[in-house]
Structures are given as structure tokens and as C-alpha cells.
Amino acid sequence: MYFNRELSWLKFNERVVREADLPNRPILERLKFCAIFSSNLDEFFMVRDATILDQIKVGYNGLDPSDMRPQEVFDAIHVEVNRLTKLQEAIERRCLEDISTFGIHLIDRKSLTLSDLKALKVFFDINVFPVLTPMGVDFGRPFPLIANKSTYIAIKLMVDGIYRLALVQVPTGIDRFVALPSEHTEQRYCLLEDVITLFLNQLFSGFEVLSSCIFRITRNGDINLIEEGAEDLLDVIEEAVKSRKWGEVIRLEIEAHSDAWLLNVIMTSLQVKDNQVFYTTGIIDKTLWFRFSPSGDKQKLSAERYAPRSLPYMAKKNIFKSIRERDIFIHHPYESFDYVVNFIKQASKDDNVLAIKQTLYRVSGNSEIIKALGDAAEKGKQVTVLVELMARFDEENNINWAKKLEQKGAHVIYGLYGLKTHSKITLIVRREKQKIKRYVHLGTGNYNDQTAKLYTDMGLFTCKESIGVDASVFFNMISGFTQSIQTHTLTVAPYQMREHFIKLIDRERMNAEQGKKGHIIAKMNSLVDEEIVRKLYEAAQKGVKIELIVRGICTLVPGVKGLSETVSVTSIVGEFLEHSRVYYFLNDHNSEIYLSSADWMTRNLNRRVELLFPIEDPVIAERIRLILELELADTKKAWRLKSDGHYVRKTTDKETAMSAQDVLKTLSYDDDQTFINALKERM
């Protein structure tokens, strides 16, 4: 009845890397998808694979919902990752063949010419040699700490008739793609680690270098909090982030056909087993493709950067006045995130604004929102910001922002004990005509101006009193002490959301039982929660049509006779990362649409502070419903999940295939109603 969540995630990453194999995509974009695949895989090992390994080490042998035990999952991960990395390497080779047609070549160290070697010798002596620190390993110099996700060269030396190990870390401050002498318009590069390997003898003068290999490790990246004796959560997390670099080694990536003695010494020193070792060809750290930027015709090599659309009715107008006129729906990245930034900036400068309250989960490195909040606090406005310190791998960034905001005079909350605050909400309290008016922004994605250009998310501006009151209740809850919350329009996890979703699903089931139509469309990043899946099965068995758009993990098994015949699962992987959470319920033709920060995952419903909010404006609701219909009709970037766990492309005829993202990028409209009209013409 359930797919394994880890293996389902790996299926998602396969869909990512296959985007790199599309010949009609610009070549640097294809290499970027190779990098995304590797970056995703790094995080998977640091978190999910590490968790499975922890279960094995403590002797836990229970069955998960897919009827697999931890050791079975761990073994299956190893097999699947080996298959996927081989697929990635084959795609990478095809990418390099294709980019060579543009006169751009990555040269292997074994294929360098004599003139190449002479040029590289000069480059090495001037730019590389002074930076390197060779590390010998013997009785007086123990095996050093190997940095997470850094590239190293292991060297086998003969010292006094005995094999000895030495290590060299490939420096991060030097471009990893070293330009080679080229004629005409050709561009030739080799890797920095290859350059270092060529001249290892200079680092170990007087000793014979017998062999070498390049390797990279991944460490357990999960933070284990030890709260005893700590004064506050900030201290705890700062210490935990520091300890991450000492995490247990989870994965060893090493060049294929490496020297057996070197491999054995490295495995023994790092305490890894055979099923934690992955042999690679090509670049060992394929996230480097993010940084590959050869010169040349960028129009042919790269995708044109998309410019978000401006909204005519928001131009040259006070944003508070615009919100008073109507609820405003924003769909990123198709519509500019600047409207959200300007909402905060205007509030920080407006003398009538008394208070700004906001939750921040992930923000960019140079956030204008953070600056505006600091400015508002310095001007004496009451600024309350919940900075979630446990946003995985953004902990240090968030700690820095939290301290800066405190120095500006903002009231900073470091999250709720035992819960991550993942909700996306801003409340502006403004004095208008001797009364208080509340303006609220609610969203499905983070307040991050950089990822807003790459992720599809939805947001709503409103000054409805019912939502404003609930927003005040919500912020009072997270800044004070409470074990429950009473709201009327907003639904809050972990207090009400699970029960609300179950009620909505059960209502569709009961309508179907009475002979009425039942229909659910739900879009999210991941579907994992066992109870929600079971409720969907119950609804499907009564004839409810269930259409799921799940980008990543999906443990629900669709299309099974007698269980899920009426359930379909679509995954869209395209230029933008599909990140919106949208929930549609037919409700006997009185349809309801909700947006949320929450996926249907146990962690979101039980262990996070999340928000679910209704779309009450009928025109906006219709617009969102049509966007869902468009995505379900995608035949170019959409994949369909089969009952055997495999995904197949929905692509029909390539000439007529339609991409929902492409339609939304090119659609011409002025407001919600003209959007609806324009989209209906295209569908």
C-alpha cells in the first residue's frame, strides 16, 4: 500500500538528472541539472541515508509502511544510487560531447599535450603550489579531519621501504576549471585536481609517488540538540552547527580503479564499509558544474533569464491602498517577488505603521527584507520576527540575521521548543482614521528574493478582518506560551491542520457515498503521511476522483484495483522548481481552495508550525483552479507515477506537447480575470 520514501525520493532525483539529457535544452542548463542532481544527493546522504544508518547501528529492525527494514532500505539505496550515478555519468559524457561542438573542451590529464604541461607547470608554481598543504600520515601525524564535501587527493608514497599515505586538499579559493592554451575560438580546460596530481612530486621532494587517487566524503549533517545546561536555543544551535563538521562519514566517493592499498587505508581511516563506497568517473564533485562559465555565445549556451511580470494595477500605487481595493494574488516567479519586498519596505517607512510581525525560515544572503525590518526597528516601530534557527543547512545564516536584527532593536524569537516554524506570514498593523487596520501576506514559499526567481510559489495580500484577527492570534501564540490555538479562518499545524485535512477528505468521500461527485486536486512537494494516504485510499474506494501533483516523494500507490483506481499522480520537473502547496476540494460544487506552507508529510502536520489559508475571492480561486488544470494537462515536463513505482513521461507528440511553465511564462494578462480568459483560450 505504500512506496518507500527514500527510494521514492531517489526516483525524483532521477527525474532531475534526466532533464540534463534533453538535447533541446541549452547545454550549460543541462550541466546545471547534473549539478542539481549531485547537490540533492549530497543532502540525501547527509540526512536521510544517515538516519537509516543510525537506525541500523542502534539495532532497530522494525518495518516501515512499505514493509522494509532499515538494512533492506540501506542496501536498496546503495544499489539505486549506483544505478543513478552511472546514468548521470553517461549523461555528463553526452553533455561534454555536445558542448565540444561549441569549441569548449574539458581535457583529461592523460590527454594533455607537451605545451599544455609547460603552461600548467607555470600556473602551478605561481598560483597553486604556495596554497597547498601536503599532509603526511604516520605515527606522529594521525589521519587528519577530512572536510565534508571537499575534494582530496590521496597519495601512496614509498618512505624507507614502507608504503605511506599522504593527503592534499584541493583548495576552494582557486577556480576548479583551469584554462589551457587554445587556438582560435577554441576553449580548453582541465580540472584543478588534475593539475595538482600532475605535479605531486614537487610536494614530496625526495620520495617516490607510487600512485594517487581523488576522493570526497559526505558526513552526517543532522543536528542532534543537547539542551541540558544551555541558556537558550541560540547557544544550543550554534554549538550543534559547529559540531556538524565532525559528523560520521556516511559516503565515500572515489575514483574508479583506484589503487587497492590507497582504497583500503582510506576506508579503514574513515571507518566506512563497502556499501558506503561509490566509484566515480569524470568530475568527482559534479556540483562544480554550477560554477562552469565558459565565454561564448550565451544565448546558445545558456537559457535566457526569465524576467518576472509586473502587475499594472500595482504600478505607482501605495500598496496598502491596492490591498484595500481587493485581495491580491501573486504567482512567483511569473509575477515579481518585489511586491512582497516592497510591502515590508513601505511598511518600514510609513509613519502610520505601528508594528511589523513576520516569520522567516530561509532568507537570502543579502536580504532587502531583513534590512527593511532593521530600519523599521530603528525608527521605533514594534518589529517582531520569528527566525527559525533549525532551517536545515541555513542555521548559520539565520543565526547571523537574528543577531543583526536584535542589534537594531527588533524582538527576535528563535522558534518554539520542539517545533520548527515553517509558516510564511507577515502582519502589518497600521493606524488609519483613528482605527487599527491589519494587512497580511500569506505564502507557500520562503521570504527569499533569490529562490523566488527559481521556485514556483503563491502568495496572497489581504486586509480582511477575519484573517487579520487570526494573524494576531497566531503571532501571540508564537511569542507567548500556549499549547493550543483558536482561529476561525487560518488553520494552524500542529494544532488543527491534520484534523482539518481529514475532515475535507472525508467530506468528499461522504459526498461520493451519497451519489454526488467527489473530486480532490492536491499539489505539494511530498506526500508521505500514512494517515492522509489511508484517507485518500478510503475516498478513492468510494469513487472520489483524486488528482495529485507531487514533485518529489510520493508513498501513495496509484492505480491499484480496489484501492486507488481513481487516483493519479503527476510530477512536474522543469525550469522552475515546483514548490507551491495547493489543495482543492469540490465540496458538492461549492468548491474550496486552500494554499499552505505545509506538505502532506508527518513532520509538517505533527512537528512544525504551519499555516493553511482559504482563497475566498472567487476570481482568484478560479485562477488557481485553472493553474492546477493546466499543470495536470502538461505533456512536456510532467511525469506519471505508475503502480509499480516507476515514472513515465506524459509526453505525447513532441510537436504538440505542452509545458505548463512555458504557458505561464508567455501568457499575456492584466489582472486575475484577464488571466482566466487568456488561459482558457490556451487550454
C-alpha distance (Angstrom), angle and dihedral (degrees) to the residues before:
residue distance angle dihedral
M1 . . .
Y2 3.82 . .
F3 3.79 136.4 .
N4 3.81 116.9 -137.4
R5 3.80 109.3 -97.7
E6 3.83 96.4 -139.4
L7 3.79 93.7 50.2
S8 3.80 90.0 44.3
W9 3.81 89.4 54.6
L10 3.80 90.4 51.5
K11 3.82 88.1 53.2
F12 3.80 87.6 55.8
N13 3.80 91.1 51.7
E14 3.79 88.8 50.9
R15 3.81 88.4 57.6
V16 3.80 87.6 52.1
V17 3.80 95.5 53.1
R18 3.79 92.5 45.3
E19 3.81 87.0 63.4
A20 3.81 84.7 68.6
D21 3.79 89.8 60.7
L22 3.81 96.9 60.9
P23 3.83 107.8 110.4
N24 3.82 93.5 -157.5
R25 3.82 91.1 61.3
P26 3.86 116.1 91.3
I27 3.78 108.9 -94.7
L28 3.82 98.1 -119.6
E29 3.80 88.7 50.7
R30 3.79 88.8 54.3
L31 3.79 91.0 52.7
K32 3.80 88.4 47.6
F33 3.81 89.5 58.9
C34 3.82 88.2 52.6
A35 3.80 86.6 55.1
I36 3.81 92.8 47.1
F37 3.81 89.5 52.2
S38 3.82 90.8 53.9
S39 3.80 94.1 43.5
N40 3.80 89.6 51.0
L41 3.79 90.6 48.5
D42 3.81 91.8 51.4
E43 3.79 90.6 56.3
F44 3.81 91.5 44.2
F45 3.80 91.1 57.1
M46 3.79 93.6 42.6
V47 3.80 92.4 53.8
R48 3.81 117.9 12.8
D49 3.82 101.0 30.8
A50 3.80 89.4 42.8
T51 3.81 90.1 54.1
I52 3.81 92.1 52.0
L53 3.81 90.3 48.6
D54 3.81 90.4 50.8
Q55 3.81 89.6 53.7
I56 3.81 90.7 52.2
K57 3.81 92.7 48.5
V58 3.80 94.1 53.2
G59 3.80 90.6 48.5
Y60 3.80 97.8 -110.5
N61 3.79 108.3 159.2
G62 3.79 104.1 167.9
L63 3.79 125.4 136.0
D64 3.79 120.0 -106.1
P65 3.85 120.7 -143.3
S66 3.82 89.3 -85.1
D67 3.83 89.8 57.1
M68 3.81 93.1 -111.5
R69 3.80 126.3 132.1
P70 3.83 121.5 -138.4
Q71 3.82 94.5 -103.3
E72 3.81 90.7 50.0
V73 3.80 90.5 50.6
F74 3.81 91.8 47.0
D75 3.81 91.9 50.7
A76 3.80 92.1 45.8
I77 3.82 90.4 50.8
H78 3.81 90.4 54.4
V79 3.80 92.3 51.1
E80 3.81 93.6 45.3
V81 3.82 95.1 45.6
N82 3.80 90.3 50.5
R83 3.81 89.2 52.7
L84 3.79 93.0 47.3
T85 3.81 95.8 46.2
K86 3.81 89.6 51.6
L87 3.80 87.9 50.9
Q88 3.81 90.0 48.9
E89 3.81 91.9 49.8
A90 3.81 91.5 50.9
I91 3.81 90.1 50.0
E92 3.80 90.6 46.7
R93 3.81 90.2 53.6
R94 3.80 90.3 51.4
C95 3.81 89.8 49.0
L96 3.81 91.2 52.3
E97 3.81 90.6 48.8
D98 3.80 89.9 51.2
I99 3.79 95.3 46.1
S100 3.80 89.4 51.8
T101 3.83 87.6 67.7
F102 3.82 85.1 67.8
G103 3.81 89.9 54.8
I104 3.81 93.3 -102.8
H105 3.81 116.2 129.2
L106 3.81 135.8 178.8
I107 3.80 106.2 -152.2
D108 3.80 122.0 -151.0
R109 3.81 114.7 -132.5
K110 3.81 90.1 -116.4
S111 3.81 90.9 58.6
L112 3.80 98.9 52.3
T113 3.80 118.6 124.6
L114 3.79 125.9 -130.9
S115 3.82 91.0 -103.3
D116 3.83 88.8 50.4
L117 3.80 90.5 53.8
K118 3.80 92.3 49.4
A119 3.81 91.9 51.3
L120 3.79 92.1 45.5
K121 3.81 91.3 50.1
V122 3.79 89.7 58.8
F123 3.81 91.4 45.3
F124 3.81 91.4 48.5
D125 3.80 95.0 49.1
I126 3.81 94.3 48.6
N127 3.81 104.4 34.0
V128 3.80 109.7 19.8
F129 3.80 112.8 27.8
P130 3.85 95.3 63.2
V131 3.81 90.9 53.6
L132 3.81 99.3 49.3
T133 3.80 124.7 97.0
P134 3.81 113.0 -163.6
M135 3.81 111.2 -152.6
G136 3.79 118.0 -155.6
V137 3.79 118.0 -158.8
D138 3.81 119.1 -144.0
F139 3.83 140.4 117.0
G140 3.80 93.0 -60.1
R141 3.79 96.8 38.0
P142 3.79 111.6 49.2
F143 3.79 124.8 -157.4
P144 3.83 104.0 -71.2
L145 3.78 129.1 -126.3
I146 3.79 106.8 -85.6
A147 3.80 112.2 -144.0
N148 3.79 119.2 -122.6
K149 3.82 113.9 -100.2
S150 3.81 93.5 -1.9
T151 3.80 123.2 129.7
Y152 3.82 120.4 -119.4
I153 3.78 137.3 -178.7
A154 3.81 116.0 -138.2
I155 3.80 114.9 -154.5
K156 3.80 129.7 -161.0
L157 3.81 110.8 -148.0
M158 3.77 133.8 -178.1
V159 3.82 107.7 -131.0
D160 3.81 117.9 175.3
G161 3.78 90.7 -23.8
I162 3.83 92.8 -51.5
Y163 3.80 128.9 105.9
R164 3.79 110.7 -113.9
L165 3.80 131.3 -174.1
A166 3.79 124.5 -131.5
L167 3.80 129.5 177.8
V168 3.79 134.7 -154.5
Q169 3.79 122.5 -170.2
V170 3.79 113.9 -140.9
P171 3.82 103.8 -123.2
T172 3.79 118.4 -116.6
G173 3.80 96.5 -152.7
I174 3.82 94.6 70.0
D175 3.81 124.0 73.5
R176 3.79 106.7 -97.9
F177 3.82 91.1 -146.9
V178 3.81 106.4 69.5
A179 3.81 115.6 -161.4
L180 3.80 116.5 -126.3
P181 3.82 127.8 -154.3
S182 3.81 107.6 -81.5
E183 3.76 137.4 -176.9
H184 3.80 126.6 -131.5
T185 3.83 112.0 -23.9
E186 3.80 95.8 -23.6
Q187 3.81 118.0 122.1
R188 3.80 118.1 -156.5
Y189 3.79 126.7 -175.8
C190 3.77 138.7 176.0
L191 3.79 129.6 -168.4
L192 3.80 121.8 -95.3
E193 3.82 90.7 -129.4
D194 3.81 88.4 56.8
V195 3.81 90.5 51.7
I196 3.82 91.0 52.0
T197 3.81 91.2 46.9
L198 3.81 90.6 53.9
F199 3.82 92.6 57.5
L200 3.82 102.5 35.5
N201 3.81 90.6 123.2
Q202 3.81 89.0 70.3
L203 3.81 89.5 60.2
F204 3.80 94.7 50.3
S205 3.77 103.2 38.3
G206 3.80 113.0 -174.1
F207 3.81 94.7 19.9
E208 3.75 129.5 93.7
V209 3.80 115.8 -117.3
L210 3.80 103.5 -145.2
S211 3.80 99.8 179.2
S212 3.79 143.4 -26.6
C213 3.77 140.7 -160.5
I214 3.79 137.6 -169.6
F215 3.80 120.6 -123.6
R216 3.79 142.8 169.4
I217 3.81 133.1 -166.2
T218 3.78 137.1 -151.3
R219 3.80 119.6 -149.5
N220 3.78 132.2 -156.9
G221 3.80 102.7 -85.7
D222 3.79 99.8 -174.3
I223 3.79 114.3 116.6
N224 3.79 116.7 -131.0
L225 3.78 109.9 -159.8
I226 3.78 119.1 -141.7
E227 3.79 102.2 -169.7
E228 3.77 101.3 172.9
G229 3.78 112.4 117.5
A230 3.81 95.0 4.2
E231 3.77 118.0 131.4
D232 3.80 95.1 -145.3
L233 3.79 144.6 -9.7
L234 3.82 91.9 -95.4
D235 3.82 91.3 62.4
V236 3.79 91.5 47.2
I237 3.79 95.5 51.5
E238 3.80 94.8 42.9
E239 3.80 89.1 56.5
A240 3.80 92.6 43.9
V241 3.82 92.1 51.9
K242 3.81 89.8 52.1
S243 3.79 91.0 51.6
R244 3.83 92.9 52.3
K245 3.81 91.3 84.2
W246 3.82 88.1 63.4
G247 3.81 93.9 53.9
E248 3.78 119.3 134.5
V249 3.81 115.8 -86.3
I250 3.80 107.7 -104.4
R251 3.81 102.1 173.2
L252 3.79 137.2 21.9
E253 3.80 117.8 -159.9
I254 3.78 112.9 -167.4
E255 3.77 137.8 166.9
A256 3.77 114.2 -86.3
H257 3.82 114.5 -106.8
S258 3.79 93.1 22.6
D259 3.80 119.7 168.1
A260 3.83 108.4 -77.6
W261 3.82 93.4 -135.1
L262 3.81 92.0 51.6
L263 3.79 91.9 46.9
N264 3.79 92.3 50.7
V265 3.82 94.3 47.7
I266 3.82 92.4 47.9
M267 3.81 93.1 47.4
T268 3.80 91.7 47.9
S269 3.81 93.5 46.7
L270 3.81 93.0 47.7
Q271 3.81 92.8 40.5
V272 3.79 95.3 -129.2
K273 3.79 127.3 147.4
D274 3.79 131.0 -137.2
N275 3.80 92.5 -95.1
Q276 3.81 90.1 58.0
V277 3.80 94.9 55.4
F278 3.81 121.4 92.9
Y279 3.80 121.3 -171.5
T280 3.79 115.9 -145.3
T281 3.78 141.7 -169.7
G282 3.79 127.5 -158.7
I283 3.81 118.1 17.6
I284 3.78 108.4 2.1
D285 3.82 91.9 -150.8
K286 3.77 103.7 45.0
T287 3.80 92.7 179.5
L288 3.83 82.6 82.3
W289 3.80 87.9 82.6
F290 3.81 86.5 77.0
R291 3.82 86.4 68.8
F292 3.80 99.4 42.5
S293 3.79 107.0 113.1
P294 3.79 113.9 159.9
S295 3.78 118.7 -178.8
G296 3.76 119.8 -109.1
D297 3.77 141.8 84.9
K298 3.81 100.6 -14.2
Q299 3.80 91.4 -170.3
K300 3.80 89.4 63.9
L301 3.79 97.5 36.8
S302 3.81 101.6 40.4
A303 3.77 138.1 36.0
E304 3.77 115.7 -104.5
R305 3.79 109.4 -102.8
Y306 3.77 110.3 -109.0
A307 3.81 116.5 -120.8
P308 3.83 111.9 -146.7
R309 3.79 117.5 -123.5
S310 3.80 122.8 -105.5
L311 3.79 120.3 -134.7
P312 3.82 113.6 -126.7
Y313 3.80 94.1 -150.1
M314 3.82 90.5 55.8
A315 3.82 95.0 51.9
K316 3.81 119.5 114.7
K317 3.77 92.3 -10.7
N318 3.77 133.9 118.6
I319 3.80 104.2 -102.8
F320 3.80 92.8 -136.8
K321 3.80 89.9 55.4
S322 3.82 89.8 50.0
I323 3.80 91.6 52.0
R324 3.80 91.9 48.0
E325 3.81 88.9 56.3
R326 3.82 94.8 53.4
D327 3.78 145.6 -24.6
I328 3.80 107.1 -83.7
F329 3.79 122.1 -142.6
I330 3.81 119.3 -159.8
H331 3.81 123.3 -168.3
H332 3.81 112.8 -163.3
P333 2.97 136.2 -119.0
Y334 3.79 90.1 10.6
E335 3.81 89.1 59.6
S336 3.75 121.4 40.0
F337 3.80 122.2 -89.9
D338 3.81 85.7 -149.7
Y339 3.81 88.1 88.9
V340 3.80 89.4 64.5
V341 3.82 92.0 46.0
N342 3.81 91.4 47.5
F343 3.81 90.1 50.1
I344 3.82 88.9 63.0
K345 3.81 94.4 38.1
Q346 3.81 93.6 51.8
A347 3.78 90.1 46.8
S348 3.81 91.0 52.0
K349 3.84 91.0 55.0
D350 3.82 99.2 37.6
D351 3.82 112.1 103.5
N352 3.82 89.8 -154.1
V353 3.82 93.1 59.1
L354 3.79 109.8 98.5
A355 3.81 101.9 176.7
I356 3.80 141.8 13.9
K357 3.79 120.0 -163.7
Q358 3.80 123.2 -178.6
T359 3.79 143.5 163.5
L360 3.81 117.0 -137.0
Y361 3.80 122.5 -166.8
R362 3.81 104.7 159.4
V363 3.82 123.3 3.7
S364 3.79 131.3 175.8
G365 3.78 124.5 -98.5
N366 3.80 93.0 -106.3
S367 3.78 101.5 32.1
E368 3.79 118.7 -177.3
I369 3.80 87.9 -164.9
I370 3.81 91.5 60.4
K371 3.81 90.0 48.2
A372 3.82 91.5 50.2
L373 3.81 91.4 49.3
G374 3.80 90.2 51.1
D375 3.80 91.6 48.6
A376 3.82 90.5 50.3
A377 3.81 91.6 51.2
E378 3.81 91.5 49.5
K379 3.81 88.9 52.9
G380 3.78 90.2 57.3
K381 3.79 99.9 -102.9
Q382 3.77 116.7 142.0
V383 3.80 103.7 -105.7
T384 3.80 119.2 -175.5
V385 3.79 118.2 -179.8
L386 3.77 128.1 178.5
V387 3.81 105.4 -153.1
E388 3.79 109.8 -168.5
L389 3.79 103.6 -138.1
M390 3.80 92.3 -173.7
A391 3.83 96.0 63.6
R392 3.80 95.5 132.6
F393 3.84 114.2 -107.7
D394 3.83 89.9 -2.7
E395 3.80 94.0 76.6
E396 3.81 96.4 107.0
N397 3.80 93.0 46.1
N398 3.81 91.3 50.1
I399 3.81 92.9 46.6
N400 3.81 89.7 54.2
W401 3.81 92.5 49.3
A402 3.79 91.9 46.4
K403 3.80 92.1 54.3
K404 3.81 92.6 47.1
L405 3.80 91.9 50.7
E406 3.80 91.2 49.4
Q407 3.80 90.0 52.1
K408 3.82 88.4 54.0
G409 3.79 90.9 54.0
A410 3.80 101.5 -100.3
H411 3.79 120.8 142.7
V412 3.79 103.4 -118.2
I413 3.80 123.1 -164.1
Y414 3.79 117.6 -163.0
G415 3.79 98.1 -150.8
L416 3.78 133.8 -83.5
Y417 3.78 122.0 -64.8
G418 3.81 110.1 -94.8
L419 3.82 94.2 0.7
K420 3.79 135.3 87.1
T421 3.79 114.0 -138.1
H422 3.80 104.2 -135.5
S423 3.82 99.1 157.7
K424 3.82 120.0 118.5
I425 3.79 111.0 -141.8
T426 3.81 139.3 137.8
L427 3.80 124.6 -170.3
I428 3.81 121.9 -165.4
V429 3.81 116.3 -169.1
R430 3.81 111.5 -158.1
R431 3.81 134.2 179.7
E432 3.81 111.4 -129.5
K433 3.83 123.5 172.5
Q434 3.80 92.7 -19.5
K435 3.81 90.4 -51.4
I436 3.76 134.3 99.5
K437 3.81 118.4 -114.4
R438 3.79 124.7 -174.1
Y439 3.80 124.5 -146.4
V440 3.79 118.5 -166.2
H441 3.79 136.2 -168.2
L442 3.80 117.4 -164.4
G443 3.79 124.8 -178.2
T444 3.77 148.7 172.7
G445 3.82 94.6 -134.8
N446 3.78 141.5 50.3
Y447 3.79 126.6 -80.3
N448 3.79 89.7 -109.3
D449 3.79 117.5 130.8
Q450 3.82 92.1 -161.8
T451 3.80 100.8 51.0
A452 3.82 88.7 41.4
K453 3.82 86.2 72.5
L454 3.80 91.2 55.3
Y455 3.82 105.9 31.3
T456 3.79 126.8 68.5
D457 3.80 108.6 -128.6
M458 3.79 138.0 154.2
G459 3.77 130.5 -137.3
L460 3.79 139.4 -179.0
F461 3.80 131.6 -150.5
T462 3.80 114.3 -160.1
C463 3.79 141.7 156.2
K464 3.81 95.4 -164.5
E465 3.78 108.0 146.2
S466 3.81 93.3 -134.9
I467 3.81 92.0 57.7
G468 3.81 92.8 40.4
V469 3.81 91.9 54.5
D470 3.81 91.3 48.1
A471 3.81 90.0 48.2
S472 3.81 89.6 55.4
V473 3.80 90.7 48.8
F474 3.82 89.4 49.3
F475 3.81 94.6 52.2
N476 3.79 91.5 44.7
M477 3.80 87.3 53.9
I478 3.80 95.4 52.6
S479 3.80 94.7 42.8
G480 3.81 96.4 45.2
F481 3.80 137.2 34.8
T482 3.80 120.9 -73.3
Q483 3.78 140.1 138.0
S484 3.80 94.8 -163.9
I485 3.79 140.1 27.4
Q486 3.79 134.0 -150.0
T487 3.80 115.6 -151.1
H488 3.79 131.6 155.6
T489 3.82 106.3 -159.3
L490 3.79 105.7 17.6
T491 3.80 119.6 62.7
V492 3.79 116.7 -147.1
A493 3.80 130.3 -156.4
P494 2.96 135.0 -115.2
Y495 3.81 89.3 23.9
Q496 3.82 107.0 48.4
M497 3.79 112.0 -5.6
R498 3.80 102.0 87.9
E499 3.79 91.9 50.5
H500 3.79 91.3 46.0
F501 3.81 93.7 52.4
I502 3.81 91.2 47.4
K503 3.79 89.9 50.3
L504 3.83 91.1 51.4
I505 3.83 93.0 48.2
D506 3.81 92.4 45.4
R507 3.81 90.2 50.5
E508 3.83 89.9 58.4
R509 3.81 89.5 48.1
M510 3.81 92.7 50.4
N511 3.80 91.5 47.9
A512 3.80 89.0 53.1
E513 3.80 90.6 49.0
Q514 3.82 87.9 56.1
G515 3.79 91.7 53.4
K516 3.80 95.4 -100.1
K517 3.78 125.2 125.6
G518 3.76 116.5 -89.6
H519 3.79 119.9 -163.3
I520 3.81 133.6 168.3
I521 3.79 126.8 -179.6
A522 3.80 113.8 -176.3
K523 3.78 127.1 177.1
M524 3.79 122.2 -169.8
N525 3.78 145.1 135.2
S526 3.81 96.6 -108.2
L527 3.80 138.9 7.5
V528 3.79 112.0 -158.0
D529 3.80 111.2 127.3
E530 3.81 109.2 118.7
E531 3.80 96.6 -150.3
I532 3.81 93.8 49.2
V533 3.81 90.5 48.9
R534 3.80 90.4 49.9
K535 3.82 90.7 50.7
L536 3.81 90.1 50.4
Y537 3.81 89.5 51.9
E538 3.82 89.9 51.3
A539 3.80 90.9 51.0
A540 3.81 92.3 46.5
Q541 3.80 91.5 51.7
K542 3.81 87.9 59.1
G543 3.80 92.0 51.6
V544 3.81 102.6 -96.0
K545 3.79 110.9 155.2
I546 3.80 106.7 -128.0
E547 3.80 120.1 -170.8
L548 3.79 114.2 -176.5
I549 3.81 125.8 -169.1
V550 3.80 103.6 -165.3
R551 3.78 117.1 168.1
G552 3.80 98.6 -168.5
I553 3.80 135.3 5.5
C554 3.79 117.4 19.1
T555 3.80 118.7 174.2
L556 3.82 93.6 176.1
V557 3.81 114.3 102.7
P558 3.84 110.2 -138.7
G559 3.79 129.7 -157.5
V560 3.82 98.5 26.3
K561 3.80 113.2 148.9
G562 3.79 111.6 -111.9
L563 3.79 92.4 7.1
S564 3.81 114.1 51.2
E565 3.80 108.4 -3.4
T566 3.81 91.8 134.2
V567 3.81 94.9 48.6
S568 3.81 123.5 97.3
V569 3.80 126.3 -178.8
T570 3.81 122.3 -155.7
S571 3.80 126.5 -174.8
I572 3.80 120.9 -165.6
V573 3.81 118.8 -158.8
G574 3.77 113.4 175.7
E575 3.78 145.7 126.4
F576 3.82 91.1 -50.5
L577 3.79 126.1 47.3
E578 3.81 107.7 -113.2
H579 3.80 102.8 -128.9
S580 3.83 107.2 151.7
R581 3.81 121.2 117.1
V582 3.81 109.7 -148.7
Y583 3.82 128.0 167.1
Y584 3.83 123.6 -167.9
F585 3.81 125.5 -174.6
L586 3.83 121.7 -176.8
N587 3.84 93.1 -148.1
D588 3.81 94.9 -168.5
H589 3.83 91.7 -51.4
N590 3.82 92.8 -48.0
S591 3.76 89.8 101.0
E592 3.80 124.3 -162.2
I593 3.80 126.3 -157.1
Y594 3.78 125.0 -165.6
L595 3.79 133.2 -174.4
S596 3.78 121.0 -155.6
S597 3.78 147.7 175.1
A598 3.83 87.8 -135.8
D599 3.78 133.5 89.7
W600 3.80 121.3 -156.3
M601 3.79 91.0 -95.0
T602 3.79 126.6 126.6
R603 3.80 91.5 -123.4
N604 3.83 91.4 54.8
L605 3.78 95.1 47.9
N606 3.83 99.0 38.3
R607 3.80 109.8 24.1
R608 3.80 107.0 28.8
V609 3.77 136.8 68.7
E610 3.81 101.9 -121.3
L611 3.79 136.6 164.0
L612 3.79 132.2 -138.2
F613 3.80 117.2 -171.3
P614 3.82 132.3 -176.8
I615 3.79 124.3 -125.3
E616 3.79 101.6 -131.1
D617 3.81 99.4 172.8
P618 3.85 104.3 92.4
V619 3.81 94.6 -148.6
I620 3.83 93.0 51.5
A621 3.81 89.7 45.0
E622 3.81 90.8 52.8
R623 3.79 90.5 48.2
I624 3.82 91.6 53.4
R625 3.82 91.9 45.8
L626 3.81 90.4 53.6
I627 3.82 90.4 49.6
L628 3.81 88.1 55.3
E629 3.82 90.2 48.8
L630 3.80 90.1 49.5
E631 3.81 91.6 52.0
L632 3.80 91.6 48.2
A633 3.82 88.0 52.9
D634 3.83 92.9 51.8
T635 3.82 109.6 125.9
K636 3.80 98.8 170.5
K637 3.80 109.0 52.0
A638 3.80 99.3 18.2
W639 3.79 127.4 101.5
R640 3.81 126.2 -161.2
L641 3.80 121.1 -139.8
K642 3.80 113.4 -134.2
S643 3.79 125.2 -152.8
D644 3.83 90.2 -107.4
G645 3.82 90.8 62.4
H646 3.80 96.7 -105.2
Y647 3.79 123.7 123.5
V648 3.80 121.6 -139.3
R649 3.78 127.0 -169.9
K650 3.78 115.3 -104.3
T651 3.79 89.0 -143.4
T652 3.78 112.5 135.2
D653 3.78 118.1 171.8
K654 3.82 109.2 -0.9
E655 3.79 89.6 -142.5
T656 3.81 92.9 59.3
A657 3.81 100.0 29.3
M658 3.80 112.8 130.8
S659 3.79 128.8 -149.7
A660 3.81 115.4 -156.0
Q661 3.80 90.6 -152.9
D662 3.81 91.6 53.0
V663 3.81 91.2 50.3
L664 3.81 92.0 49.5
K665 3.82 90.6 48.1
T666 3.79 93.9 53.2
L667 3.81 101.8 34.0
S668 3.81 114.4 121.0
Y669 3.82 117.8 -142.7
D670 3.80 143.7 133.3
D671 3.80 103.4 -151.3
D672 3.82 142.5 -8.0
Q673 3.81 95.2 -72.2
T674 3.79 95.3 47.8
F675 3.81 87.8 46.3
I676 3.80 89.0 56.0
N677 3.80 91.7 49.1
A678 3.80 93.7 46.1
L679 3.80 93.3 47.4
K680 3.80 93.2 48.4
E681 3.80 88.4 55.4
R682 3.82 90.8 53.0
M683 3.80 96.9 45.9
